[in-house]
Amino acid sequence: MKIKGNTVLITGGATGIGFALAEALVNAGNKVIICSRRQAKLKAAKTRLPALETRVCDISQEKDRASLFSWVRDNFNDFNLLVNNAGIQRMVNFKEGTRARFSGKDEIATNLFAPIRLSEYFIPLLLKKKEAAIVNVSSGLGFVPIAAMPVYCATKAAVHSFTVSLRHQLKDTPVKVFEIIPPAVETDLGKLTEDEEQGYKGIPPSEVAVAALKAIANDEYEIPVGEASGLVKGSKANFEQAFNNLNQW
């Protein structure tokens, strides 16, 4: 797929992988729209990259998804590329019951339900384009989970499955379906709690963006980046060993 001259919407585009993709796409000659639920983060992103179009949107909420779709449809006639990037990662101990599961933002609504619903909204528009794409951001942990993050890993496994099925459904249309599979990345997802962070913060988001754009330009539909390649291969070669290696602490 061409990586120049597109009009792109990136969810969760104000920080982390989303912003790195936005910056790389703007620099490659694309019009880029980002959305985030936090106005301050959008303002900071716009300051760093003035070419961005921004929109406050909590994609976990149906009314916000509907409003985002209508706004893009009515204001960006050339829109042809949706990047489902926004995500939440939390440690959840089910031995604590519902108290742990239902505190904070809902991972299922943001990580899984939102990409599905946004795809439903935008695919009819994308089908009318000469060339279009959906890019879903999953995770190496969707292939081999970390047990301490069971809901996050489950949502990313589901995103992978959804992407495979969507790609098959759209195979004879102008809409290509890509999956970016990052490893640990130095983003806000690295914060386990408000006060605690993981020791290893991961690779810079820019590395994910560079690898993703190169693969998309070559029509490589499944894009494992860095150490995520090992998780993808390990899940197929010897899942039990890969799982035990990841969860030995």
N, C-alpha and C positions, 0 to 999 in steps of 0.2 A: 504494500500500500504506500502511496505517496505520503511523505511526512512534511509536506509544505503546502500551504494554501487551504488548509482545513479550518473549520470553525468548531472549536472543541469546548465541551463542558466537562469540568473535573470536579467531582464532589470531594469535600475535604481538601480543597486545593490551596488553602491558606498556609499550611505548614507541612513539614515532613516530605514524604514521597510525593504527595499531591502538588506541593509548591515546586519541588524539583522538576517534576514533569511539566508543570506550567512554564517554568523558566526555559527549559530545553525546547519546548514547543514554540514559544514566542520567538526564541532565538533562531529557530529553524524556519520562521516565516508563516506562522499560524496565528489566527485570532483565537484567544483563549479566554474562556469564562470560568471563574471559579466560584464555588459556593461553600459556605461554612456557617455553623450556627452562631459563631462568635464575631460580632462586628469589629471588635478591636483587632482580631487576627486578620480579618479581611483588609482593614485599613493599613496595617503594617505590611501586608503583602503588596498592596497597591503602591505604597511608598517605595518599596524595593523594586517593583516592576510595574511602572505606570501604564503600560499597555494593557494590563488586565482589565476585564470587565468583572464586576463582583456582585454577589447577591447573598443576602442573609437567608439561610434556609436550614432548618433542622430536618434532615432527610428521614429521620425516624418517625416523623409525623406526616400522616396522609395529606392533610390540608397544605402543608408546606411543599410536599412533592407535587401536588396538583398545581399549586401556584407557580412553582419553578418551571414545570413543563409549559404552562400557558405563556409565561414570560419569555422563555427561549423561543417557543414557536412563533410568537407575535413580533419578536424583535430581532431575530437572527435567522433570516431566510436561508443562509448558506450553512446552517448547522449540519454537521455530518459525522461527528465523532463524540461518543459518550464514554467517559472514563469513570467507572464506579470504583472509587478509591477510598472514600471515608470509612473509618473503622475504629472500633473500641476494643481494647484488650485489658482484661481484668483477671486477677487471681480469684478463684472461687473455690471454697472448701465446702463440699456438700455435707460434711459432717456437722456443719453449723446450721443446716436447714435453710429455710427461706430468708433468714436475715442476711446471709452473705449473697444469695442469688439476686435479691431484689433491691439491693442498695446501689445507688449510682445509675448511670445510663444503661439502657438495655442493649446488650451486645447483639441479640438476635434481630431486633428491629433495625439497628443501624447496619450491621455487617451482612445480613442475609436478606431480610424482607425488603429493605430499601433498594438494593440492586435489582431484585426481581421486579418490583413495582415500577421503578424507573425504566427498566427495559420494556415493560408493557406499554408505558406511556410513549416512549420515544421510537420504538421500532417502526410503527406505521409511518412516521416522518422519514426515518432513515431509508426505508424501502423505496422511497421516491427519488433518492439521490443516485447519481451515476456511480459514486464510490463512497462507502460509509463504513463505520466500524463501531463496535462496542469493545471496550477494554476493561476487563474485570481484574481487580487486584486481589489475589488470594494470599497464600503464605506457604512457606515450606512446612509450617506446622499443620497445614491442612492435609498433608501427606503422612507425617509422623507427628502425633500430638505430644505436647507437654501436659502431663496429667494435672498439674497445678492450674492450668488455664483451660479447663475442659469445654466451656461454652465457646470461647474464642476459637479454639481449634476445630470444634464441631461446625461452627458457622463457616470457617474457611474451607473445610472439606466439602461442605454443601455448595459453596460458591464454585469450587472446582467442578463438582458434578453438574451443577446448573450450566456452567460455561460449556462443558463438553456437549451437553444436550442442545443448548442454544446454537452452538456452532453447526451441529448436524441439521437442525431445523432450517437454518439460514444458508445452507451450503450452496443452494442454487439461486441466491439473491445477490444484490450488490453489497450486502452487509457482511463484513468479515468480523470474526469474534476472536479476540486475543485474550490471553491470560498471563498477567505478570505474577511471578511467584517469587517474592522477595525472601531473603534470609532475615536474620535480626538486623534492624536498621536503626540508626541513631535518630530517633524521633520521640515525640511525646508518649508513644506506646511503650517506651522503655521504663516509664515510671510505674512501678508496681502499686504504690500508694501515693498520696500527696507528698509524703516525706521520704519515701524510700525509692531507690533506683536499682536496677540491675547492675552488677559489676561490669559486665560486657555490654556496651551500648550498641554495638553493631557497626555496619559499614555506613558511609555517608549516603544520604538519599540521592545525591547526584550520580552515584555509581549505578543505582537502580534505573534512573532516568536515561542515562547514556546507553545502558544495555537494552532497555526497552525500546527506545527509538530505533536502534540499529536492527533489532529483531523484527519490529513492525515493518520497517522498510524492506526487509527480505521475506515478508509474509511467513515468519516463524510464529506459529499461533500459540504455542506453549513456551513461556519464557522464564525458566528458572534462573535465578541470579545468584552467583557466588555459592555459598554453602548450601543454599536451597537445592542445588543440583544433587548434592549427596543425599538429601532427604528424599527427593523424588525417586532417585535410583534405589536407595535403601528400602523404601516402601514396597518396591516391586521385587527386589532380590531376596530380602530377608527382613520382613516387617518386624518380627519379634526382636531380633537383634538390634535393629535400628531404634525401636522404641525403648528397649532397655538401656542402650547407650545414651539416649537423650534424657532418660529419667533415672539415672543412677545416683543422683544426689538425694 
